[in-house]
Amino acid sequence: QVQLVESGGGSVQPGGSLRLSCTPSRSISSINIMGWDRQAPGKRRELVAEIVSESRINYADSAKGRFTISTDNAKNTVFLQMNNLKPEDTGVYYCRAIEASRTTWGQGTQVSVSS
């Protein structure tokens, strides 16, 4: 089972930016889908963004235009650049890897947006 190590969470004011990083224990190229999910307080975990293929990237409606998911193969890292953050973006962000029929999440990193 792949291991996922996340970093980059923190506390920011509305309108601020954060970049989350996720490094899997295996090559990104060997993983079918890499993505980020979010779990807000009292809510279900939901998709934020995922890379299905080079030509197919999915974003939650709330993330479109503000968040960008990308990979750096040389660093074997997946990034989530989050701009113009809003209080409703607050939650624990989990890196997710899908291999065949197995889904793995990282330990999560907290993002808090408040004034």
Protein Blocks (a to p, Z undefined) as FASTA:
>chain_A
ZZdddehiacddehiacddddddfbdfklpmbdcdddddehiacddfbdcfbfklccddf
klgokaccdddfklopacdddehiafklgccddddddehjbccddebpaddddZZ
